[in-house]
């Protein structure tokens, strides 16, 4: 039967040229526009893998989030600060400077933050597992926010602040595409395919 699907494993691949890096950031900006319209959230540094010149998003359970009607908002806990509720910030792709938003450091954003690439943290680690001396030990560790979420070019991670023109251009292209097709997107009638 047809009761199965395939998932492709995605490896991080470095960009081979400056043109690929520019294309990556244009696509990253475009995807920010799409995810903003979907009201997506939770696209932090562990939910993006860069493959050549393409951001690949994984872990999609929060890709489409509802907007709660203002009349019933009082019945729901508000996790977001009012000033960023309708913002690209809630996608978690960009640095937010509202650390209390999701109690995650700024550098954990999906597209990376050149001013916070890691942080010192306290971790508990299990030692002597499967023995009668099994225990947790607490120690300091460095948590690296540069994983597979950043494009690599010439062996070095590249951050969005280096390609803002391309990033903004991609966002604008997504915006104009949706504006051009707004009647279709806002239509609540089923249309024939």
C-alpha positions as CSV (number, residue, x, y, z in Angstrom):
1,X,0.0,0.0,0.0
2,X,0.8,3.7,0.1
3,X,1.0,3.9,3.9
4,X,4.6,4.9,4.1
5,X,6.9,7.8,3.2
6,X,10.6,8.5,2.7
7,X,12.8,10.9,4.6
8,X,16.1,12.0,3.1
9,X,19.1,12.4,5.4
10,X,20.5,15.8,5.1
11,X,24.2,16.5,5.5
12,X,25.7,20.0,6.0
13,X,27.6,20.9,2.9
14,X,29.9,23.9,2.6
15,X,29.3,26.6,0.0
16,X,31.8,26.4,-2.9
17,X,31.7,30.1,-4.0
18,X,30.8,33.6,-2.9
19,X,27.8,33.3,-5.3
20,X,26.5,30.2,-3.4
21,X,26.9,32.2,-0.1
22,X,24.9,35.1,-1.6
23,X,22.2,32.7,-2.9
24,X,22.0,31.0,0.5
25,X,21.3,34.3,2.3
26,X,18.8,35.3,-0.3
27,X,17.0,32.0,0.2
28,X,17.3,32.4,4.0
29,X,15.6,35.8,3.8
30,X,12.9,34.3,1.5
31,X,12.2,31.5,4.0
32,X,12.0,34.0,6.9
33,X,9.2,35.8,4.9
34,X,7.4,32.5,4.4
35,X,7.8,31.3,8.0
36,X,6.7,34.7,9.3
37,X,3.4,34.4,7.3
38,X,2.8,30.9,8.6
39,X,3.4,32.3,12.2
40,X,6.1,29.6,12.6
41,X,8.2,29.3,15.7
42,X,11.0,27.2,17.2
43,X,13.5,27.4,14.3
44,X,16.6,27.7,16.5
45,X,20.1,26.6,15.7
46,X,19.4,22.9,16.0
47,X,16.5,23.0,13.5
48,X,18.3,24.2,10.4
49,X,20.9,22.4,8.3
50,X,22.8,24.2,5.6
51,X,23.1,22.2,2.4
52,X,25.2,24.0,-0.2
53,X,23.2,27.2,-0.8
54,X,20.0,26.1,0.8
55,X,18.7,26.3,4.4
56,X,16.9,23.0,5.1
57,X,14.4,23.3,8.0
58,X,13.9,20.2,10.2
59,X,11.5,19.6,13.1
60,X,8.4,21.1,11.7
61,X,5.8,20.6,14.5
62,X,5.5,24.4,15.0
63,X,5.7,25.5,11.4
64,X,2.1,26.7,11.3
65,X,0.8,28.4,14.5
66,X,-2.6,29.9,14.9
67,X,-3.2,33.6,15.7
68,X,-5.5,33.8,18.7
69,X,-8.5,36.1,18.3
70,X,-8.2,39.2,20.5
71,X,-11.6,38.5,22.1
72,X,-10.5,35.2,23.6
73,X,-6.8,36.1,24.2
74,X,-7.4,36.7,27.9
75,X,-8.1,32.9,28.3
76,X,-4.7,31.9,27.0
77,X,-1.3,32.4,28.7
78,X,0.7,34.9,26.8
79,X,4.3,33.7,26.4
80,X,5.3,36.4,24.0
81,X,6.0,40.0,24.8
82,X,3.3,42.2,23.3
83,X,5.7,44.2,21.1
84,X,7.0,41.1,19.3
85,X,3.9,39.0,18.9
86,X,3.5,39.9,15.3
87,X,7.1,39.9,14.3
88,X,9.7,37.8,12.5
89,X,11.4,37.5,15.9
90,X,9.0,34.7,17.0
91,X,10.3,32.4,14.3
92,X,13.6,32.3,16.4
93,X,15.6,32.6,13.2
94,X,17.0,36.0,14.2
95,X,18.6,37.3,17.3
96,X,15.9,38.5,19.6
97,X,17.4,40.6,22.5
98,X,14.3,39.6,24.5
99,X,16.1,36.7,26.3
100,X,13.0,36.2,28.5
101,X,11.0,35.4,25.4
102,X,11.8,31.7,25.4
103,X,14.5,31.8,28.1
104,X,17.1,30.9,25.4
105,X,20.3,32.9,24.8
106,X,20.3,35.2,21.8
107,X,23.0,33.2,20.0
108,X,20.7,30.1,19.7
109,X,18.7,31.7,16.9
110,X,18.5,29.7,13.7
111,X,20.5,31.9,11.4
112,X,23.2,32.5,14.0
113,X,24.4,35.6,15.8
114,X,28.0,36.8,15.2
115,X,28.2,38.4,18.7
116,X,27.3,35.2,20.6
117,X,28.7,32.0,19.1
118,X,28.8,30.1,22.4
119,X,28.2,30.4,26.1
120,X,29.5,28.8,29.3
121,X,26.9,26.7,31.1
122,X,26.6,24.2,33.9
123,X,25.9,20.6,32.8
124,X,25.2,17.4,34.6
125,X,26.8,14.3,33.3
126,X,26.2,10.7,34.2
127,X,29.3,8.8,35.2
128,X,30.0,5.2,36.1
129,X,26.7,4.1,34.4
130,X,25.5,0.6,35.0
131,X,27.5,0.3,38.2
132,X,26.6,0.7,41.9
133,X,28.7,3.9,41.8
134,X,26.5,5.6,39.2
135,X,25.9,9.3,39.8
136,X,25.6,12.7,38.2
137,X,28.6,15.1,38.2
138,X,28.1,18.8,37.6
139,X,30.8,20.7,35.6
140,X,31.2,23.8,33.5
141,X,30.9,23.3,29.7
142,X,30.9,25.5,26.7
143,X,27.8,25.2,24.6
144,X,28.5,26.0,20.9
145,X,25.7,27.6,18.9
146,X,27.5,27.1,15.6
147,X,26.3,23.7,14.5
148,X,25.0,22.8,11.0
149,X,22.8,26.0,10.9
150,X,25.5,28.3,9.4
151,X,26.9,28.3,5.9
152,X,30.5,27.4,5.7
153,X,32.8,29.0,3.1
154,X,36.5,28.5,3.0
155,X,36.4,26.6,6.3
156,X,34.7,29.5,8.1
157,X,31.1,30.1,9.3
158,X,29.4,32.9,7.6
159,X,26.8,35.1,9.5
160,X,23.8,37.0,8.1
161,X,25.3,40.4,9.0
162,X,27.9,39.9,6.3
163,X,25.2,39.5,3.6
164,X,22.4,41.7,4.7
165,X,21.6,43.0,1.2
166,X,21.0,39.5,-0.1
167,X,19.0,38.5,3.0
168,X,16.7,41.6,2.8
169,X,16.3,41.0,-1.0
170,X,15.1,37.4,-0.3
171,X,12.6,38.6,2.3
172,X,11.3,41.3,-0.1
173,X,10.9,38.7,-2.9
174,X,8.8,36.5,-0.5
175,X,6.8,39.5,0.5
176,X,6.1,40.6,-3.1
177,X,5.3,37.1,-4.2
178,X,2.6,36.8,-1.5
179,X,1.3,40.3,-2.2
180,X,1.0,39.4,-5.9
181,X,-1.0,36.3,-5.0
182,X,-2.9,37.7,-2.0
183,X,-6.4,37.1,-3.5
184,X,-5.6,33.4,-3.9
185,X,-3.9,33.2,-0.4
186,X,-6.9,34.9,1.3
187,X,-9.5,32.9,-0.6
188,X,-11.4,30.6,1.8
189,X,-13.1,28.7,-1.0
190,X,-11.6,25.5,-2.4
191,X,-10.3,26.1,-5.8
192,X,-10.0,23.4,-8.5
193,X,-6.5,22.1,-9.2
